[in-house]
Amino acid sequence: MKIKYLCLIFFAVYGLVSCSKKIHPVTTADTVINNDTIAAKKAFIKRKPKESLPKVITVNDLSAKKTVDGRYYYDLQGHRYWRNNKDGKYYLFNKTMYANEDFKPTSIL
């Protein structure tokens, strides 16, 4: 009986002591030099500038697609352009189009 309690106490103390230890890797001169060379290589990477998307495009209505409610749209490079009913140009989608009368559907089914 005493052996069970001693084993239980031993494992409890061992668990508490082993969990409190922090292990930190030792940095050597070799790892510091490697990190500096990697940082230096990253600093010289030239990034391509993002392609700017036009806000307004002109598209033939035959190449544009038509929604169920009668509005025309055109997809270009993963962005959607909606047709303005007033001037016939296609504008890049933004949330203000919901309130603008020029982008409302002409006929609702």
VEXTI-398001 format. One record per residue: residue number from 1; x, y, z of N, C-alpha, C in turn. Coordinates in steps of 0.2 Angstrom, whole numbers, always signed. Example, Ala and Ser with C-alpha at 12.3 -4.5 7.8 and 13.67 -1.06 7.14 Angstrom:
2
{pt 1; {+66; -28; +39}; {+62; -22; +39}; {+66; -16; +39}}
{pt 2; {+64; -11; +35}; {+68; -5; +36}; {+64; +0; +39}}
END
This chain:
109
{pt 1; {+4; -6; +0}; {+0; +0; +0}; {+4; +6; +0}}
{pt 2; {+10; +6; +4}; {+14; +12; +4}; {+18; +13; -2}}
{pt 3; {+19; +7; -6}; {+23; +7; -12}; {+18; +11; -17}}
{pt 4; {+12; +10; -17}; {+7; +13; -22}; {+7; +21; -21}}
{pt 5; {+7; +23; -14}; {+7; +30; -13}; {+14; +33; -14}}
{pt 6; {+19; +30; -13}; {+26; +32; -15}; {+26; +33; -22}}
{pt 7; {+24; +28; -26}; {+25; +28; -33}; {+20; +34; -36}}
{pt 8; {+14; +35; -33}; {+10; +40; -35}; {+13; +47; -34}}
{pt 9; {+16; +48; -28}; {+19; +54; -26}; {+25; +55; -31}}
{pt 10; {+29; +50; -32}; {+35; +51; -36}; {+33; +53; -43}}
{pt 11; {+28; +50; -46}; {+26; +52; -53}; {+23; +59; -53}}
{pt 12; {+19; +61; -48}; {+16; +68; -48}; {+21; +73; -47}}
{pt 13; {+26; +72; -43}; {+32; +77; -42}; {+36; +77; -49}}
{pt 14; {+37; +71; -51}; {+41; +71; -58}; {+37; +74; -63}}
{pt 15; {+31; +73; -64}; {+27; +77; -69}; {+27; +84; -68}}
{pt 16; {+26; +87; -62}; {+26; +94; -61}; {+33; +97; -62}}
{pt 17; {+39; +94; -60}; {+45; +96; -61}; {+47; +96; -69}}
{pt 18; {+45; +91; -72}; {+47; +90; -79}; {+43; +95; -84}}
{pt 19; {+37; +97; -82}; {+33; +102; -85}; {+35; +109; -84}}
{pt 20; {+38; +110; -79}; {+41; +117; -78}; {+47; +119; -81}}
{pt 21; {+51; +114; -84}; {+57; +115; -87}; {+56; +118; -94}}
{pt 22; {+59; +123; -96}; {+59; +126; -102}; {+65; +124; -106}}
{pt 23; {+64; +122; -112}; {+70; +120; -116}; {+71; +126; -122}}
{pt 24; {+77; +129; -122}; {+78; +134; -127}; {+84; +131; -131}}
{pt 25; {+83; +131; -137}; {+89; +129; -141}; {+95; +134; -141}}
{pt 26; {+101; +132; -141}; {+107; +136; -141}; {+108; +139; -148}}
{pt 27; {+109; +146; -148}; {+111; +148; -155}; {+118; +149; -155}}
{pt 28; {+120; +146; -161}; {+128; +146; -162}; {+129; +151; -167}}
{pt 29; {+135; +152; -169}; {+137; +157; -174}; {+135; +155; -181}}
{pt 30; {+135; +148; -182}; {+133; +146; -188}; {+125; +147; -190}}
{pt 31; {+121; +147; -185}; {+114; +148; -186}; {+113; +155; -187}}
{pt 32; {+117; +160; -183}; {+116; +167; -184}; {+118; +169; -191}}
{pt 33; {+123; +166; -194}; {+126; +168; -200}; {+121; +166; -205}}
{pt 34; {+118; +160; -205}; {+113; +157; -209}; {+107; +162; -209}}
{pt 35; {+104; +164; -203}; {+98; +168; -203}; {+100; +175; -206}}
{pt 36; {+106; +177; -206}; {+108; +184; -209}; {+108; +183; -216}}
{pt 37; {+110; +178; -219}; {+111; +177; -226}; {+104; +176; -229}}
{pt 38; {+99; +173; -225}; {+93; +172; -228}; {+89; +178; -228}}
{pt 39; {+90; +182; -222}; {+87; +189; -222}; {+90; +193; -228}}
{pt 40; {+96; +193; -229}; {+99; +197; -235}; {+96; +195; -241}}
{pt 41; {+95; +188; -242}; {+92; +186; -249}; {+85; +188; -249}}
{pt 42; {+81; +189; -244}; {+74; +191; -244}; {+74; +198; -246}}
{pt 43; {+79; +202; -244}; {+79; +209; -245}; {+79; +211; -252}}
{pt 44; {+83; +207; -256}; {+84; +209; -263}; {+79; +206; -268}}
{pt 45; {+74; +203; -265}; {+68; +200; -270}; {+64; +206; -273}}
{pt 46; {+64; +206; -279}; {+60; +211; -283}; {+53; +209; -284}}
{pt 47; {+48; +212; -282}; {+41; +210; -282}; {+38; +214; -288}}
{pt 48; {+34; +210; -291}; {+30; +213; -297}; {+25; +217; -295}}
{pt 49; {+24; +223; -298}; {+18; +227; -296}; {+12; +224; -298}}
{pt 50; {+7; +225; -294}; {+0; +223; -295}; {-2; +226; -302}}
{pt 51; {-6; +222; -306}; {-9; +225; -312}; {-15; +229; -309}}
{pt 52; {-15; +235; -312}; {-20; +240; -310}; {-26; +238; -314}}
{pt 53; {-32; +238; -311}; {-38; +236; -315}; {-42; +243; -317}}
{pt 54; {-44; +243; -323}; {-48; +249; -325}; {-54; +250; -321}}
{pt 55; {-56; +256; -319}; {-63; +256; -316}; {-69; +256; -321}}
{pt 56; {-67; +258; -327}; {-72; +259; -332}; {-70; +255; -338}}
{pt 57; {-74; +251; -341}; {-72; +248; -348}; {-78; +249; -353}}
{pt 58; {-76; +248; -359}; {-82; +248; -364}; {-82; +241; -368}}
{pt 59; {-88; +238; -367}; {-88; +231; -370}; {-94; +231; -374}}
{pt 60; {-94; +227; -380}; {-100; +226; -384}; {-105; +222; -380}}
{pt 61; {-111; +224; -380}; {-116; +220; -376}; {-117; +213; -379}}
{pt 62; {-115; +211; -385}; {-115; +204; -387}; {-110; +200; -383}}
{pt 63; {-105; +203; -381}; {-100; +199; -378}; {-101; +198; -370}}
{pt 64; {-105; +203; -368}; {-107; +203; -360}; {-113; +198; -359}}
{pt 65; {-113; +196; -353}; {-118; +191; -351}; {-124; +195; -348}}
{pt 66; {-130; +192; -348}; {-136; +195; -345}; {-139; +191; -339}}
{pt 67; {-141; +194; -334}; {-143; +191; -328}; {-151; +190; -329}}
{pt 68; {-154; +186; -325}; {-161; +185; -325}; {-165; +191; -325}}
{pt 69; {-163; +196; -321}; {-167; +202; -320}; {-166; +207; -326}}
{pt 70; {-161; +205; -331}; {-160; +210; -337}; {-154; +214; -336}}
{pt 71; {-150; +214; -331}; {-144; +218; -331}; {-138; +214; -335}}
{pt 72; {-134; +218; -338}; {-128; +216; -341}; {-122; +216; -337}}
{pt 73; {-118; +211; -337}; {-111; +211; -334}; {-106; +208; -338}}
{pt 74; {-100; +209; -336}; {-94; +207; -339}; {-89; +205; -334}}
{pt 75; {-86; +199; -335}; {-81; +197; -330}; {-74; +198; -334}}
{pt 76; {-69; +201; -330}; {-63; +202; -333}; {-58; +201; -327}}
{pt 77; {-53; +196; -328}; {-48; +195; -323}; {-51; +193; -316}}
{pt 78; {-56; +190; -316}; {-59; +188; -309}; {-63; +194; -306}}
{pt 79; {-64; +199; -309}; {-68; +205; -307}; {-74; +206; -311}}
{pt 80; {-80; +208; -308}; {-86; +209; -312}; {-87; +216; -313}}
{pt 81; {-89; +218; -319}; {-91; +224; -321}; {-98; +224; -323}}
{pt 82; {-102; +229; -321}; {-109; +230; -322}; {-110; +236; -327}}
{pt 83; {-115; +235; -331}; {-117; +240; -336}; {-121; +246; -333}}
{pt 84; {-119; +252; -335}; {-123; +257; -333}; {-128; +259; -338}}
{pt 85; {-134; +259; -336}; {-140; +260; -341}; {-140; +267; -344}}
{pt 86; {-137; +272; -341}; {-137; +279; -343}; {-132; +280; -349}}
{pt 87; {-125; +278; -348}; {-120; +279; -353}; {-118; +273; -357}}
{pt 88; {-120; +267; -355}; {-118; +261; -358}; {-111; +258; -357}}
{pt 89; {-108; +261; -352}; {-101; +258; -350}; {-102; +254; -345}}
{pt 90; {-96; +250; -344}; {-96; +245; -338}; {-92; +247; -333}}
{pt 91; {-94; +247; -327}; {-91; +249; -321}; {-89; +244; -316}}
{pt 92; {-83; +244; -313}; {-81; +239; -308}; {-86; +239; -302}}
{pt 93; {-87; +233; -300}; {-93; +233; -295}; {-90; +236; -288}}
{pt 94; {-95; +240; -285}; {-94; +242; -279}; {-101; +243; -275}}
{pt 95; {-101; +243; -269}; {-107; +243; -265}; {-112; +249; -266}}
{pt 96; {-109; +254; -269}; {-114; +260; -270}; {-118; +259; -276}}
{pt 97; {-117; +254; -280}; {-121; +252; -286}; {-128; +250; -284}}
{pt 98; {-129; +248; -278}; {-136; +246; -275}; {-140; +252; -275}}
{pt 99; {-138; +258; -273}; {-142; +263; -272}; {-142; +268; -278}}
{pt 100; {-138; +267; -283}; {-138; +271; -289}; {-143; +268; -294}}
{pt 101; {-147; +273; -297}; {-153; +271; -301}; {-150; +269; -308}}
{pt 102; {-144; +271; -310}; {-142; +269; -316}; {-140; +262; -317}}
{pt 103; {-139; +258; -311}; {-137; +251; -311}; {-143; +247; -309}}
{pt 104; {-149; +249; -309}; {-155; +245; -307}; {-157; +241; -313}}
{pt 105; {-160; +236; -312}; {-163; +232; -317}; {-168; +235; -321}}
{pt 106; {-169; +234; -328}; {-174; +238; -331}; {-181; +234; -331}}
{pt 107; {-180; +228; -330}; {-187; +224; -330}; {-186; +219; -324}}
{pt 108; {-191; +218; -320}; {-190; +213; -315}; {-196; +208; -316}}
{pt 109; {-193; +202; -316}; {-198; +196; -318}; {-202; +194; -312}}
END
